[in-house]
Amino acid sequence: FTFNWPVWLLATLLFIALILLFFVSMTSVFLLRVFFADRRRGRGRRTGVATPQTRVISTEDPTDDPGDR
């Protein structure tokens, strides 16, 4: 099982693997928190949601004459 490697080398490799696993998990947790915080605020891509048109662009000149009413 140990390929006749010394115990200190196996312990060192195990320690390095655990440290790498810790940093990868913390990075993934951080990125998930950033992603879901953006989604909670309403930002981000929403697929399939139709939003109403917010402004209408017209080519007519606005008239402010009180006599036109």
mmCIF file of the N, C-alpha and C atoms, coordinates in Angstrom:
data_MODEL
# 
_entry.id   MODEL 
# 
loop_
_atom_site.group_PDB 
_atom_site.id 
_atom_site.type_symbol 
_atom_site.label_atom_id 
_atom_site.label_alt_id 
_atom_site.label_comp_id 
_atom_site.label_asym_id 
_atom_site.label_entity_id 
_atom_site.label_seq_id 
_atom_site.pdbx_PDB_ins_code 
_atom_site.Cartn_x 
_atom_site.Cartn_y 
_atom_site.Cartn_z 
_atom_site.occupancy 
_atom_site.B_iso_or_equiv 
_atom_site.pdbx_formal_charge 
_atom_site.auth_seq_id 
_atom_site.auth_comp_id 
_atom_site.auth_asym_id 
_atom_site.auth_atom_id 
_atom_site.pdbx_PDB_model_num 
ATOM 1   N N  . PHE A 1 1  ? 0.824   -1.205 0.000   1.00 0.00 ? 1  PHE A N  1 
ATOM 2   C CA . PHE A 1 1  ? 0.000   0.000  0.000   1.00 0.00 ? 1  PHE A CA 1 
ATOM 3   C C  . PHE A 1 1  ? 0.859   1.255  0.000   1.00 0.00 ? 1  PHE A C  1 
ATOM 4   N N  . THR A 1 2  ? 1.961   1.248  0.706   1.00 0.00 ? 2  THR A N  1 
ATOM 5   C CA . THR A 1 2  ? 2.782   2.461  0.798   1.00 0.00 ? 2  THR A CA 1 
ATOM 6   C C  . THR A 1 2  ? 3.940   2.447  -0.180  1.00 0.00 ? 2  THR A C  1 
ATOM 7   N N  . PHE A 1 3  ? 4.060   1.407  -0.990  1.00 0.00 ? 3  PHE A N  1 
ATOM 8   C CA . PHE A 1 3  ? 5.147   1.274  -1.962  1.00 0.00 ? 3  PHE A CA 1 
ATOM 9   C C  . PHE A 1 3  ? 6.513   1.370  -1.305  1.00 0.00 ? 3  PHE A C  1 
ATOM 10  N N  . ASN A 1 4  ? 6.577   0.993  -0.030  1.00 0.00 ? 4  ASN A N  1 
ATOM 11  C CA . ASN A 1 4  ? 7.822   1.043  0.751   1.00 0.00 ? 4  ASN A CA 1 
ATOM 12  C C  . ASN A 1 4  ? 8.396   2.456  0.843   1.00 0.00 ? 4  ASN A C  1 
ATOM 13  N N  . TRP A 1 5  ? 7.525   3.462  0.815   1.00 0.00 ? 5  TRP A N  1 
ATOM 14  C CA . TRP A 1 5  ? 7.973   4.836  0.994   1.00 0.00 ? 5  TRP A CA 1 
ATOM 15  C C  . TRP A 1 5  ? 8.112   5.100  2.486   1.00 0.00 ? 5  TRP A C  1 
ATOM 16  N N  . PRO A 1 6  ? 8.971   6.047  2.838   1.00 0.00 ? 6  PRO A N  1 
ATOM 17  C CA . PRO A 1 6  ? 9.098   6.382  4.266   1.00 0.00 ? 6  PRO A CA 1 
ATOM 18  C C  . PRO A 1 6  ? 7.822   7.049  4.789   1.00 0.00 ? 6  PRO A C  1 
ATOM 19  N N  . VAL A 1 7  ? 7.557   6.881  6.050   1.00 0.00 ? 7  VAL A N  1 
ATOM 20  C CA . VAL A 1 7  ? 6.340   7.410  6.663   1.00 0.00 ? 7  VAL A CA 1 
ATOM 21  C C  . VAL A 1 7  ? 6.331   8.932  6.633   1.00 0.00 ? 7  VAL A C  1 
ATOM 22  N N  . TRP A 1 8  ? 7.486   9.561  6.818   1.00 0.00 ? 8  TRP A N  1 
ATOM 23  C CA . TRP A 1 8  ? 7.534   11.021 6.824   1.00 0.00 ? 8  TRP A CA 1 
ATOM 24  C C  . TRP A 1 8  ? 7.131   11.578 5.461   1.00 0.00 ? 8  TRP A C  1 
ATOM 25  N N  . LEU A 1 9  ? 7.491   10.884 4.361   1.00 0.00 ? 9  LEU A N  1 
ATOM 26  C CA . LEU A 1 9  ? 7.122   11.351 3.029   1.00 0.00 ? 9  LEU A CA 1 
ATOM 27  C C  . LEU A 1 9  ? 5.611   11.197 2.808   1.00 0.00 ? 9  LEU A C  1 
ATOM 28  N N  . LEU A 1 10 ? 5.045   10.102 3.258   1.00 0.00 ? 10 LEU A N  1 
ATOM 29  C CA . LEU A 1 10 ? 3.602   9.905  3.139   1.00 0.00 ? 10 LEU A CA 1 
ATOM 30  C C  . LEU A 1 10 ? 2.834   10.936 3.955   1.00 0.00 ? 10 LEU A C  1 
ATOM 31  N N  . ALA A 1 11 ? 3.313   11.230 5.145   1.00 0.00 ? 11 ALA A N  1 
ATOM 32  C CA . ALA A 1 11 ? 2.654   12.236 5.983   1.00 0.00 ? 11 ALA A CA 1 
ATOM 33  C C  . ALA A 1 11 ? 2.749   13.617 5.344   1.00 0.00 ? 11 ALA A C  1 
ATOM 34  N N  . THR A 1 12 ? 3.898   13.931 4.746   1.00 0.00 ? 12 THR A N  1 
ATOM 35  C CA . THR A 1 12 ? 4.069   15.226 4.079   1.00 0.00 ? 12 THR A CA 1 
ATOM 36  C C  . THR A 1 12 ? 3.128   15.349 2.885   1.00 0.00 ? 12 THR A C  1 
ATOM 37  N N  . LEU A 1 13 ? 3.033   14.295 2.080   1.00 0.00 ? 13 LEU A N  1 
ATOM 38  C CA . LEU A 1 13 ? 2.132   14.332 0.930   1.00 0.00 ? 13 LEU A CA 1 
ATOM 39  C C  . LEU A 1 13 ? 0.671   14.451 1.367   1.00 0.00 ? 13 LEU A C  1 
ATOM 40  N N  . LEU A 1 14 ? 0.305   13.765 2.432   1.00 0.00 ? 14 LEU A N  1 
ATOM 41  C CA . LEU A 1 14 ? -1.054  13.874 2.959   1.00 0.00 ? 14 LEU A CA 1 
ATOM 42  C C  . LEU A 1 14 ? -1.340  15.286 3.451   1.00 0.00 ? 14 LEU A C  1 
ATOM 43  N N  . PHE A 1 15 ? -0.384  15.885 4.135   1.00 0.00 ? 15 PHE A N  1 
ATOM 44  C CA . PHE A 1 15 ? -0.543  17.248 4.640   1.00 0.00 ? 15 PHE A CA 1 
ATOM 45  C C  . PHE A 1 15 ? -0.694  18.242 3.487   1.00 0.00 ? 15 PHE A C  1 
ATOM 46  N N  . ILE A 1 16 ? 0.112   18.093 2.439   1.00 0.00 ? 16 ILE A N  1 
ATOM 47  C CA . ILE A 1 16 ? 0.025   18.982 1.273   1.00 0.00 ? 16 ILE A CA 1 
ATOM 48  C C  . ILE A 1 16 ? -1.334  18.817 0.582   1.00 0.00 ? 16 ILE A C  1 
ATOM 49  N N  . ALA A 1 17 ? -1.804  17.579 0.455   1.00 0.00 ? 17 ALA A N  1 
ATOM 50  C CA . ALA A 1 17 ? -3.103  17.338 -0.182  1.00 0.00 ? 17 ALA A CA 1 
ATOM 51  C C  . ALA A 1 17 ? -4.235  17.963 0.626   1.00 0.00 ? 17 ALA A C  1 
ATOM 52  N N  . LEU A 1 18 ? -4.157  17.880 1.953   1.00 0.00 ? 18 LEU A N  1 
ATOM 53  C CA . LEU A 1 18 ? -5.199  18.479 2.789   1.00 0.00 ? 18 LEU A CA 1 
ATOM 54  C C  . LEU A 1 18 ? -5.190  19.999 2.695   1.00 0.00 ? 18 LEU A C  1 
ATOM 55  N N  . ILE A 1 19 ? -4.007  20.591 2.639   1.00 0.00 ? 19 ILE A N  1 
ATOM 56  C CA . ILE A 1 19 ? -3.920  22.055 2.491   1.00 0.00 ? 19 ILE A CA 1 
ATOM 57  C C  . ILE A 1 19 ? -4.507  22.491 1.148   1.00 0.00 ? 19 ILE A C  1 
ATOM 58  N N  . LEU A 1 20 ? -4.160  21.775 0.070   1.00 0.00 ? 20 LEU A N  1 
ATOM 59  C CA . LEU A 1 20 ? -4.718  22.118 -1.241  1.00 0.00 ? 20 LEU A CA 1 
ATOM 60  C C  . LEU A 1 20 ? -6.237  21.955 -1.262  1.00 0.00 ? 20 LEU A C  1 
ATOM 61  N N  . LEU A 1 21 ? -6.734  20.909 -0.654  1.00 0.00 ? 21 LEU A N  1 
ATOM 62  C CA . LEU A 1 21 ? -8.178  20.701 -0.575  1.00 0.00 ? 21 LEU A CA 1 
ATOM 63  C C  . LEU A 1 21 ? -8.860  21.820 0.203   1.00 0.00 ? 21 LEU A C  1 
ATOM 64  N N  . PHE A 1 22 ? -8.226  22.283 1.261   1.00 0.00 ? 22 PHE A N  1 
ATOM 65  C CA . PHE A 1 22 ? -8.779  23.382 2.048   1.00 0.00 ? 22 PHE A CA 1 
ATOM 66  C C  . PHE A 1 22 ? -8.887  24.653 1.209   1.00 0.00 ? 22 PHE A C  1 
ATOM 67  N N  . PHE A 1 23 ? -7.809  25.006 0.490   1.00 0.00 ? 23 PHE A N  1 
ATOM 68  C CA . PHE A 1 23 ? -7.834  26.238 -0.295  1.00 0.00 ? 23 PHE A CA 1 
ATOM 69  C C  . PHE A 1 23 ? -8.804  26.147 -1.469  1.00 0.00 ? 23 PHE A C  1 
ATOM 70  N N  . VAL A 1 24 ? -8.910  24.990 -2.089  1.00 0.00 ? 24 VAL A N  1 
ATOM 71  C CA . VAL A 1 24 ? -9.865  24.833 -3.188  1.00 0.00 ? 24 VAL A CA 1 
ATOM 72  C C  . VAL A 1 24 ? -11.293 24.960 -2.669  1.00 0.00 ? 24 VAL A C  1 
ATOM 73  N N  . SER A 1 25 ? -11.575 24.375 -1.528  1.00 0.00 ? 25 SER A N  1 
ATOM 74  C CA . SER A 1 25 ? -12.932 24.464 -0.988  1.00 0.00 ? 25 SER A CA 1 
ATOM 75  C C  . SER A 1 25 ? -13.268 25.887 -0.556  1.00 0.00 ? 25 SER A C  1 
ATOM 76  N N  . MET A 1 26 ? -12.316 26.595 0.042   1.00 0.00 ? 26 MET A N  1 
ATOM 77  C CA . MET A 1 26 ? -12.579 27.977 0.447   1.00 0.00 ? 26 MET A CA 1 
ATOM 78  C C  . MET A 1 26 ? -12.794 28.871 -0.770  1.00 0.00 ? 26 MET A C  1 
ATOM 79  N N  . THR A 1 27 ? -12.035 28.624 -1.840  1.00 0.00 ? 27 THR A N  1 
ATOM 80  C CA . THR A 1 27 ? -12.210 29.404 -3.059  1.00 0.00 ? 27 THR A CA 1 
ATOM 81  C C  . THR A 1 27 ? -13.582 29.144 -3.666  1.00 0.00 ? 27 THR A C  1 
ATOM 82  N N  . SER A 1 28 ? -13.994 27.892 -3.701  1.00 0.00 ? 28 SER A N  1 
ATOM 83  C CA . SER A 1 28 ? -15.308 27.586 -4.275  1.00 0.00 ? 28 SER A CA 1 
ATOM 84  C C  . SER A 1 28 ? -16.435 28.167 -3.429  1.00 0.00 ? 28 SER A C  1 
ATOM 85  N N  . VAL A 1 29 ? -16.304 28.143 -2.118  1.00 0.00 ? 29 VAL A N  1 
ATOM 86  C CA . VAL A 1 29 ? -17.324 28.741 -1.246  1.00 0.00 ? 29 VAL A CA 1 
ATOM 87  C C  . VAL A 1 29 ? -17.392 30.245 -1.470  1.00 0.00 ? 29 VAL A C  1 
ATOM 88  N N  . PHE A 1 30 ? -16.239 30.891 -1.606  1.00 0.00 ? 30 PHE A N  1 
ATOM 89  C CA . PHE A 1 30 ? -16.210 32.336 -1.855  1.00 0.00 ? 30 PHE A CA 1 
ATOM 90  C C  . PHE A 1 30 ? -16.888 32.668 -3.181  1.00 0.00 ? 30 PHE A C  1 
ATOM 91  N N  . LEU A 1 31 ? -16.561 31.916 -4.232  1.00 0.00 ? 31 LEU A N  1 
ATOM 92  C CA . LEU A 1 31 ? -17.158 32.203 -5.528  1.00 0.00 ? 31 LEU A CA 1 
ATOM 93  C C  . LEU A 1 31 ? -18.663 31.937 -5.528  1.00 0.00 ? 31 LEU A C  1 
ATOM 94  N N  . LEU A 1 32 ? -19.110 30.909 -4.831  1.00 0.00 ? 32 LEU A N  1 
ATOM 95  C CA . LEU A 1 32 ? -20.546 30.662 -4.735  1.00 0.00 ? 32 LEU A CA 1 
ATOM 96  C C  . LEU A 1 32 ? -21.252 31.773 -3.971  1.00 0.00 ? 32 LEU A C  1 
ATOM 97  N N  . ARG A 1 33 ? -20.627 32.275 -2.930  1.00 0.00 ? 33 ARG A N  1 
ATOM 98  C CA . ARG A 1 33 ? -21.237 33.379 -2.179  1.00 0.00 ? 33 ARG A CA 1 
ATOM 99  C C  . ARG A 1 33 ? -21.340 34.631 -3.032  1.00 0.00 ? 33 ARG A C  1 
ATOM 100 N N  . VAL A 1 34 ? -20.313 34.925 -3.830  1.00 0.00 ? 34 VAL A N  1 
ATOM 101 C CA . VAL A 1 34 ? -20.350 36.094 -4.714  1.00 0.00 ? 34 VAL A CA 1 
ATOM 102 C C  . VAL A 1 34 ? -21.454 35.923 -5.752  1.00 0.00 ? 34 VAL A C  1 
ATOM 103 N N  . PHE A 1 35 ? -21.548 34.732 -6.337  1.00 0.00 ? 35 PHE A N  1 
ATOM 104 C CA . PHE A 1 35 ? -22.557 34.491 -7.367  1.00 0.00 ? 35 PHE A CA 1 
ATOM 105 C C  . PHE A 1 35 ? -23.971 34.627 -6.814  1.00 0.00 ? 35 PHE A C  1 
ATOM 106 N N  . PHE A 1 36 ? -24.242 34.011 -5.682  1.00 0.00 ? 36 PHE A N  1 
ATOM 107 C CA . PHE A 1 36 ? -25.600 34.054 -5.149  1.00 0.00 ? 36 PHE A CA 1 
ATOM 108 C C  . PHE A 1 36 ? -25.926 35.399 -4.519  1.00 0.00 ? 36 PHE A C  1 
ATOM 109 N N  . ALA A 1 37 ? -24.933 36.164 -4.082  1.00 0.00 ? 37 ALA A N  1 
ATOM 110 C CA . ALA A 1 37 ? -25.206 37.516 -3.594  1.00 0.00 ? 37 ALA A CA 1 
ATOM 111 C C  . ALA A 1 37 ? -25.650 38.400 -4.753  1.00 0.00 ? 37 ALA A C  1 
ATOM 112 N N  . ASP A 1 38 ? -25.038 38.238 -5.928  1.00 0.00 ? 38 ASP A N  1 
ATOM 113 C CA . ASP A 1 38 ? -25.468 38.995 -7.096  1.00 0.00 ? 38 ASP A CA 1 
ATOM 114 C C  . ASP A 1 38 ? -26.865 38.585 -7.527  1.00 0.00 ? 38 ASP A C  1 
ATOM 115 N N  . ARG A 1 39 ? -27.175 37.309 -7.444  1.00 0.00 ? 39 ARG A N  1 
ATOM 116 C CA . ARG A 1 39 ? -28.505 36.850 -7.835  1.00 0.00 ? 39 ARG A CA 1 
ATOM 117 C C  . ARG A 1 39 ? -29.572 37.338 -6.859  1.00 0.00 ? 39 ARG A C  1 
ATOM 118 N N  . ARG A 1 40 ? -29.230 37.445 -5.585  1.00 0.00 ? 40 ARG A N  1 
ATOM 119 C CA . ARG A 1 40 ? -30.205 37.878 -4.585  1.00 0.00 ? 40 ARG A CA 1 
ATOM 120 C C  . ARG A 1 40 ? -30.572 39.335 -4.796  1.00 0.00 ? 40 ARG A C  1 
ATOM 121 N N  . ARG A 1 41 ? -29.622 40.149 -5.247  1.00 0.00 ? 41 ARG A N  1 
ATOM 122 C CA . ARG A 1 41 ? -29.887 41.566 -5.471  1.00 0.00 ? 41 ARG A CA 1 
ATOM 123 C C  . ARG A 1 41 ? -30.668 41.817 -6.747  1.00 0.00 ? 41 ARG A C  1 
ATOM 124 N N  . GLY A 1 42 ? -30.890 40.793 -7.532  1.00 0.00 ? 42 GLY A N  1 
ATOM 125 C CA . GLY A 1 42 ? -31.647 40.978 -8.757  1.00 0.00 ? 42 GLY A CA 1 
ATOM 126 C C  . GLY A 1 42 ? -30.780 41.230 -9.960  1.00 0.00 ? 42 GLY A C  1 
ATOM 127 N N  . ARG A 1 43 ? -29.474 41.277 -9.748  1.00 0.00 ? 43 ARG A N  1 
ATOM 128 C CA . ARG A 1 43 ? -28.607 41.439 -10.897 1.00 0.00 ? 43 ARG A CA 1 
ATOM 129 C C  . ARG A 1 43 ? -28.336 40.072 -11.493 1.00 0.00 ? 43 ARG A C  1 
ATOM 130 N N  . GLY A 1 44 ? -27.783 40.081 -12.660 1.00 0.00 ? 44 GLY A N  1 
ATOM 131 C CA . GLY A 1 44 ? -27.457 38.819 -13.297 1.00 0.00 ? 44 GLY A CA 1 
ATOM 132 C C  . GLY A 1 44 ? -28.401 38.541 -14.447 1.00 0.00 ? 44 GLY A C  1 
ATOM 133 N N  . ARG A 1 45 ? -28.109 37.473 -15.125 1.00 0.00 ? 45 ARG A N  1 
ATOM 134 C CA . ARG A 1 45 ? -28.899 37.109 -16.289 1.00 0.00 ? 45 ARG A CA 1 
ATOM 135 C C  . ARG A 1 45 ? -30.182 36.426 -15.875 1.00 0.00 ? 45 ARG A C  1 
ATOM 136 N N  . ARG A 1 46 ? -31.289 36.910 -16.397 1.00 0.00 ? 46 ARG A N  1 
ATOM 137 C CA . ARG A 1 46 ? -32.565 36.247 -16.167 1.00 0.00 ? 46 ARG A CA 1 
ATOM 138 C C  . ARG A 1 46 ? -33.033 35.709 -17.504 1.00 0.00 ? 46 ARG A C  1 
ATOM 139 N N  . THR A 1 47 ? -33.166 34.440 -17.613 1.00 0.00 ? 47 THR A N  1 
ATOM 140 C CA . THR A 1 47 ? -33.576 33.854 -18.884 1.00 0.00 ? 47 THR A CA 1 
ATOM 141 C C  . THR A 1 47 ? -35.083 33.681 -18.903 1.00 0.00 ? 47 THR A C  1 
ATOM 142 N N  . GLY A 1 48 ? -35.677 34.071 -20.014 1.00 0.00 ? 48 GLY A N  1 
ATOM 143 C CA . GLY A 1 48 ? -37.099 33.860 -20.188 1.00 0.00 ? 48 GLY A CA 1 
ATOM 144 C C  . GLY A 1 48 ? -37.994 34.880 -19.524 1.00 0.00 ? 48 GLY A C  1 
ATOM 145 N N  . VAL A 1 49 ? -37.447 35.944 -18.999 1.00 0.00 ? 49 VAL A N  1 
ATOM 146 C CA . VAL A 1 49 ? -38.270 36.950 -18.330 1.00 0.00 ? 49 VAL A CA 1 
ATOM 147 C C  . VAL A 1 49 ? -38.412 38.139 -19.271 1.00 0.00 ? 49 VAL A C  1 
ATOM 148 N N  . ALA A 1 50 ? -39.641 38.443 -19.621 1.00 0.00 ? 50 ALA A N  1 
ATOM 149 C CA . ALA A 1 50 ? -39.894 39.587 -20.492 1.00 0.00 ? 50 ALA A CA 1 
ATOM 150 C C  . ALA A 1 50 ? -40.066 40.829 -19.636 1.00 0.00 ? 50 ALA A C  1 
ATOM 151 N N  . THR A 1 51 ? -39.308 41.863 -19.938 1.00 0.00 ? 51 THR A N  1 
ATOM 152 C CA . THR A 1 51 ? -39.413 43.112 -19.191 1.00 0.00 ? 51 THR A CA 1 
ATOM 153 C C  . THR A 1 51 ? -40.156 44.127 -20.045 1.00 0.00 ? 51 THR A C  1 
ATOM 154 N N  . PRO A 1 52 ? -40.982 44.944 -19.433 1.00 0.00 ? 52 PRO A N  1 
ATOM 155 C CA . PRO A 1 52 ? -41.708 45.949 -20.212 1.00 0.00 ? 52 PRO A CA 1 
ATOM 156 C C  . PRO A 1 52 ? -40.746 47.015 -20.737 1.00 0.00 ? 52 PRO A C  1 
ATOM 157 N N  . GLN A 1 53 ? -41.138 47.599 -21.849 1.00 0.00 ? 53 GLN A N  1 
ATOM 158 C CA . GLN A 1 53 ? -40.324 48.649 -22.436 1.00 0.00 ? 53 GLN A CA 1 
ATOM 159 C C  . GLN A 1 53 ? -40.378 49.877 -21.538 1.00 0.00 ? 53 GLN A C  1 
ATOM 160 N N  . THR A 1 54 ? -39.225 50.428 -21.223 1.00 0.00 ? 54 THR A N  1 
ATOM 161 C CA . THR A 1 54 ? -39.195 51.505 -20.248 1.00 0.00 ? 54 THR A CA 1 
ATOM 162 C C  . THR A 1 54 ? -39.321 52.880 -20.878 1.00 0.00 ? 54 THR A C  1 
ATOM 163 N N  . ARG A 1 55 ? -38.933 53.031 -22.131 1.00 0.00 ? 55 ARG A N  1 
ATOM 164 C CA . ARG A 1 55 ? -39.092 54.352 -22.741 1.00 0.00 ? 55 ARG A CA 1 
ATOM 165 C C  . ARG A 1 55 ? -39.500 54.178 -24.193 1.00 0.00 ? 55 ARG A C  1 
ATOM 166 N N  . VAL A 1 56 ? -40.244 55.143 -24.648 1.00 0.00 ? 56 VAL A N  1 
ATOM 167 C CA . VAL A 1 56 ? -40.729 55.124 -26.019 1.00 0.00 ? 56 VAL A CA 1 
ATOM 168 C C  . VAL A 1 56 ? -40.043 56.258 -26.756 1.00 0.00 ? 56 VAL A C  1 
ATOM 169 N N  . ILE A 1 57 ? -39.428 55.919 -27.852 1.00 0.00 ? 57 ILE A N  1 
ATOM 170 C CA . ILE A 1 57 ? -38.742 56.927 -28.661 1.00 0.00 ? 57 ILE A CA 1 
ATOM 171 C C  . ILE A 1 57 ? -39.676 57.311 -29.803 1.00 0.00 ? 57 ILE A C  1 
ATOM 172 N N  . SER A 1 58 ? -39.981 58.596 -29.901 1.00 0.00 ? 58 SER A N  1 
ATOM 173 C CA . SER A 1 58 ? -40.847 59.054 -30.988 1.00 0.00 ? 58 SER A CA 1 
ATOM 174 C C  . SER A 1 58 ? -40.119 60.143 -31.758 1.00 0.00 ? 58 SER A C  1 
ATOM 175 N N  . THR A 1 59 ? -40.543 60.323 -32.985 1.00 0.00 ? 59 THR A N  1 
ATOM 176 C CA . THR A 1 59 ? -39.918 61.332 -33.834 1.00 0.00 ? 59 THR A CA 1 
ATOM 177 C C  . THR A 1 59 ? -40.687 62.645 -33.823 1.00 0.00 ? 59 THR A C  1 
ATOM 178 N N  . GLU A 1 60 ? -41.817 62.685 -33.118 1.00 0.00 ? 60 GLU A N  1 
ATOM 179 C CA . GLU A 1 60 ? -42.618 63.907 -33.065 1.00 0.00 ? 60 GLU A CA 1 
ATOM 180 C C  . GLU A 1 60 ? -42.010 64.895 -32.082 1.00 0.00 ? 60 GLU A C  1 
ATOM 181 N N  . ASP A 1 61 ? -42.169 66.166 -32.404 1.00 0.00 ? 61 ASP A N  1 
ATOM 182 C CA . ASP A 1 61 ? -41.707 67.211 -31.496 1.00 0.00 ? 61 ASP A CA 1 
ATOM 183 C C  . ASP A 1 61 ? -42.713 67.372 -30.362 1.00 0.00 ? 61 ASP A C  1 
ATOM 184 N N  . PRO A 1 62 ? -42.247 67.486 -29.148 1.00 0.00 ? 62 PRO A N  1 
ATOM 185 C CA . PRO A 1 62 ? -43.201 67.702 -28.045 1.00 0.00 ? 62 PRO A CA 1 
ATOM 186 C C  . PRO A 1 62 ? -43.784 69.107 -28.126 1.00 0.00 ? 62 PRO A C  1 
ATOM 187 N N  . THR A 1 63 ? -45.068 69.203 -27.887 1.00 0.00 ? 63 THR A N  1 
ATOM 188 C CA . THR A 1 63 ? -45.728 70.517 -27.904 1.00 0.00 ? 63 THR A CA 1 
ATOM 189 C C  . THR A 1 63 ? -46.153 70.852 -26.489 1.00 0.00 ? 63 THR A C  1 
ATOM 190 N N  . ASP A 1 64 ? -45.765 72.027 -26.052 1.00 0.00 ? 64 ASP A N  1 
ATOM 191 C CA . ASP A 1 64 ? -46.099 72.480 -24.706 1.00 0.00 ? 64 ASP A CA 1 
ATOM 192 C C  . ASP A 1 64 ? -47.148 73.589 -24.726 1.00 0.00 ? 64 ASP A C  1 
ATOM 193 N N  . ASP A 1 65 ? -47.842 73.751 -25.845 1.00 0.00 ? 65 ASP A N  1 
ATOM 194 C CA . ASP A 1 65 ? -48.841 74.810 -25.938 1.00 0.00 ? 65 ASP A CA 1 
ATOM 195 C C  . ASP A 1 65 ? -50.061 74.440 -25.105 1.00 0.00 ? 65 ASP A C  1 
ATOM 196 N N  . PRO A 1 66 ? -50.514 75.359 -24.219 1.00 0.00 ? 66 PRO A N  1 
ATOM 197 C CA . PRO A 1 66 ? -51.726 75.061 -23.444 1.00 0.00 ? 66 PRO A CA 1 
ATOM 198 C C  . PRO A 1 66 ? -52.976 75.070 -24.307 1.00 0.00 ? 66 PRO A C  1 
ATOM 199 N N  . GLY A 1 67 ? -52.940 75.669 -25.485 1.00 0.00 ? 67 GLY A N  1 
ATOM 200 C CA . GLY A 1 67 ? -54.111 75.740 -26.347 1.00 0.00 ? 67 GLY A CA 1 
ATOM 201 C C  . GLY A 1 67 ? -54.390 74.439 -27.080 1.00 0.00 ? 67 GLY A C  1 
ATOM 202 N N  . ASP A 1 68 ? -53.448 73.537 -27.133 1.00 0.00 ? 68 ASP A N  1 
ATOM 203 C CA . ASP A 1 68 ? -53.650 72.279 -27.850 1.00 0.00 ? 68 ASP A CA 1 
ATOM 204 C C  . ASP A 1 68 ? -54.534 71.306 -27.076 1.00 0.00 ? 68 ASP A C  1 
ATOM 205 N N  . ARG A 1 69 ? -54.762 71.537 -25.795 1.00 0.00 ? 69 ARG A N  1 
ATOM 206 C CA . ARG A 1 69 ? -55.545 70.601 -24.993 1.00 0.00 ? 69 ARG A CA 1 
ATOM 207 C C  . ARG A 1 69 ? -56.961 70.813 -25.212 1.00 0.00 ? 69 ARG A C  1 
# 
